[in-house]
Amino acid sequence: MEEQRWNTSFNVWHEYNGQKLTTMQWARKLNIPQHVVWGYKHNNINFIDLIKEYSKDNPEITE
């Protein structure tokens, strides 16, 4: 059931270091603040750059 919820055309997928997750899955995994997630497109920020920034303190995601 969980997988079906993420498999919709409304989701934006991002792949980083072989992990492919939706925007909100990355945000939850990396504790990216909600206001940052909501504003990344408006502020012309590449979401991969956010992943890189917030994964620095997360040993689970390494380059």
C-alpha distances in whole Angstrom, upper triangle without the diagonal:
4,5,5,7,9,10,13,16,17,16,19,18,21,22,24,26,23,20,18,16,16,19,17,15,19,20,18,19,23,23,25,26,24,28,28,24,25,29,28,29,31,33,33,32,30,26,27,30,28,26,29,31,28,28,31,31,28,29,25,26,29,31
4,5,5,7,9,12,15,15,14,16,16,18,19,21,23,20,17,15,13,13,15,13,12,15,17,15,15,19,20,21,22,21,24,24,21,22,26,25,26,29,30,30,28,26,23,24,27,25,22,26,27,24,24,28,27,24,25,22,22,26,28
4,5,5,6,10,13,14,12,14,13,16,17,19,21,18,15,13,11,11,14,13,12,15,17,16,16,19,21,22,23,22,25,25,21,22,26,25,25,28,30,29,27,25,22,22,25,24,21,25,27,24,23,27,27,24,25,21,21,25,26
4,5,5,8,11,12,12,14,14,17,19,22,23,21,18,15,13,13,16,15,14,17,19,18,19,22,23,23,25,23,26,26,22,23,26,25,25,28,30,29,28,26,23,24,27,26,24,27,29,27,26,30,30,27,28,25,25,28,29
4,6,7,10,10,10,13,13,16,18,21,23,21,18,15,12,11,13,12,12,15,16,15,17,20,20,21,22,20,22,23,19,20,23,23,23,25,27,27,26,24,21,22,25,23,22,26,27,25,25,28,28,26,27,24,24,27,29
4,6,9,9,7,10,10,13,15,17,20,18,15,12,9,7,10,10,9,12,14,14,15,18,18,18,20,18,21,20,17,18,21,20,20,23,25,24,23,21,18,19,22,20,19,22,24,22,22,26,26,23,25,22,21,24,25
4,7,9,7,10,10,13,15,18,21,18,15,12,11,9,12,13,12,15,17,17,18,21,22,22,23,21,24,23,19,20,23,22,21,24,26,25,24,22,19,20,24,22,21,24,26,24,24,28,29,26,27,24,23,26,26
4,5,6,9,10,14,17,20,23,21,18,14,13,10,13,13,14,16,18,18,20,22,23,22,23,21,23,22,19,19,21,21,19,22,25,24,23,21,19,21,24,23,22,25,27,25,26,29,30,28,30,26,25,28,28
4,6,8,10,14,16,20,23,21,19,15,14,11,13,14,15,17,19,20,21,23,24,23,24,21,22,22,18,18,20,19,17,20,23,22,21,20,18,20,23,22,22,25,27,26,26,30,31,29,31,28,26,29,29
4,7,10,13,16,20,23,22,19,16,13,10,11,12,14,16,16,18,20,21,21,20,20,18,19,19,15,14,17,16,15,17,20,19,19,18,16,18,21,20,20,23,25,24,25,28,29,27,30,27,25,28,28
4,6,10,13,16,19,18,15,12,10,6,7,9,10,12,13,15,16,18,18,17,18,16,18,17,13,13,16,15,14,17,19,18,17,16,13,15,18,17,16,20,22,20,21,25,26,24,26,23,21,24,25
4,7,10,13,17,16,14,10,8,5,6,9,10,11,12,14,15,16,18,16,17,16,17,15,12,13,14,13,12,15,17,15,14,12,10,12,15,14,14,17,19,18,19,22,24,22,24,22,19,22,22
4,7,10,13,12,10,7,6,4,6,9,9,9,12,14,14,15,17,16,18,17,19,17,13,15,17,14,14,17,19,17,15,12,10,11,14,14,12,15,18,17,17,20,22,20,22,19,17,19,19
4,7,10,10,8,6,6,6,7,10,10,8,11,14,13,13,16,14,17,17,18,16,13,15,16,13,14,17,18,16,13,10,8,7,11,11,9,12,14,14,14,17,19,17,19,17,14,15,15
4,7,6,5,4,6,9,10,13,11,10,13,15,13,14,17,16,19,20,21,19,16,19,19,16,17,21,20,18,16,12,10,8,12,12,10,11,15,15,13,16,19,16,17,15,12,13,13
4,5,5,7,9,11,12,14,12,10,13,15,13,13,16,15,19,20,21,18,16,20,20,17,18,22,21,19,16,12,10,7,10,11,8,9,12,12,10,13,15,13,14,12,9,9,9
4,6,8,11,14,15,17,15,12,16,17,14,14,18,18,21,23,25,21,20,23,24,20,22,25,24,22,19,16,14,10,13,14,10,10,14,14,11,13,15,13,13,11,7,7,7
4,6,10,13,15,17,15,13,17,18,15,16,19,19,23,24,26,23,21,24,25,22,23,26,26,24,21,18,15,13,15,16,13,13,17,17,14,16,18,16,15,12,10,10,10
4,6,10,12,14,11,10,13,14,12,13,16,17,20,21,23,21,18,21,23,20,21,25,24,23,20,17,14,12,15,15,11,13,16,15,12,16,17,14,14,11,9,11,11
4,7,10,12,9,9,13,14,12,14,17,17,20,20,22,20,17,19,21,18,19,23,23,21,19,15,13,11,15,15,12,14,17,16,14,18,19,16,17,14,12,14,14
4,7,8,6,6,10,10,10,12,14,14,17,16,19,17,14,16,18,16,17,21,21,20,18,15,12,11,15,14,11,14,16,15,14,18,19,16,17,14,13,15,16
4,5,5,6,9,10,11,12,14,13,15,14,16,15,11,13,16,14,15,18,19,18,16,14,11,12,15,13,12,15,17,15,15,19,20,18,20,17,15,18,19
4,6,5,6,9,10,11,12,10,12,11,13,11,8,10,12,10,11,15,16,15,13,11,8,10,12,10,10,13,14,13,14,18,19,17,19,17,15,18,19
4,5,5,6,8,10,10,9,10,9,12,11,8,10,13,12,14,16,17,18,16,15,11,13,15,12,11,15,16,14,15,18,18,17,19,17,16,19,21
4,5,5,6,9,10,10,12,12,15,14,11,13,16,15,17,20,20,20,18,16,12,13,16,13,11,15,16,13,13,17,17,15,17,14,14,17,19
4,5,5,6,8,8,11,11,14,12,10,13,15,13,15,18,18,18,15,13,10,10,12,10,7,11,12,10,10,13,14,12,14,12,11,14,16
4,6,5,6,5,7,8,11,9,7,10,13,12,14,17,17,17,14,14,10,11,12,9,8,12,12,9,10,14,14,12,16,14,13,16,18
4,6,5,7,9,9,13,12,10,13,16,15,18,20,20,21,18,17,14,15,16,13,11,14,14,11,12,15,14,12,15,14,13,17,19
4,6,8,11,12,16,14,13,16,18,17,19,22,22,22,19,18,14,14,15,12,10,13,13,10,9,13,12,9,12,10,10,13,16
4,5,9,11,14,12,11,15,16,15,18,20,20,20,17,16,12,12,13,10,8,10,10,6,6,9,9,7,11,10,9,12,15
4,6,9,11,10,10,13,15,15,18,20,19,20,17,17,14,15,15,11,10,13,11,8,9,12,11,10,13,13,13,16,18
4,6,9,7,7,10,12,11,14,16,15,17,14,14,11,12,12,8,9,11,10,7,10,12,12,12,15,15,14,17,18
4,6,5,7,9,10,11,14,15,15,17,14,16,13,15,14,11,12,14,12,10,13,15,15,15,19,19,18,20,22
4,5,5,6,9,10,13,14,14,16,15,16,13,16,16,12,14,17,15,13,16,18,18,18,22,21,20,23,24
4,5,5,6,9,11,11,11,14,13,15,13,16,16,12,15,17,15,14,17,19,20,20,24,24,22,24,26
4,5,5,6,10,10,9,12,10,12,10,13,12,9,11,14,12,11,15,16,17,18,21,21,19,21,22
4,6,6,8,10,10,12,10,11,8,12,12,9,11,14,13,12,14,17,18,18,21,20,18,21,22
4,6,7,8,10,12,11,12,11,14,15,12,14,17,16,15,18,21,22,21,25,24,22,24,25
4,6,5,6,9,8,11,10,14,13,11,14,17,15,15,19,21,22,22,26,25,23,25,25
4,6,5,6,5,7,7,10,10,8,11,14,13,13,16,18,20,20,24,23,21,22,22
4,5,5,6,7,8,12,12,11,14,16,16,17,19,21,23,24,27,26,23,24,24
4,6,8,10,11,15,15,14,17,19,18,19,22,24,26,26,29,29,26,27,27
4,6,9,11,14,12,12,15,17,16,17,20,21,24,24,28,28,25,26,25
4,7,9,12,11,11,15,16,15,17,20,21,24,24,27,27,24,24,23
4,6,9,7,8,11,12,12,14,16,17,20,21,23,23,20,21,20
4,5,5,7,9,10,11,13,15,16,19,19,22,21,18,18,17
4,5,5,6,9,10,11,12,15,17,17,19,18,15,16,16
4,5,5,6,9,10,10,13,15,15,17,16,13,13,12
4,5,5,6,9,10,11,14,15,17,17,14,14,13
4,5,5,6,8,10,13,13,16,16,13,14,14
4,5,5,6,9,11,10,13,12,9,11,11
4,6,5,7,10,10,12,12,9,9,9
4,6,6,9,10,13,14,11,11,12
4,6,7,8,11,12,10,11,13
4,5,5,8,8,6,7,9
4,6,8,10,8,8,9
4,6,9,9,9,12
4,5,6,8,11
4,5,6,10
4,6,10
4,7
4
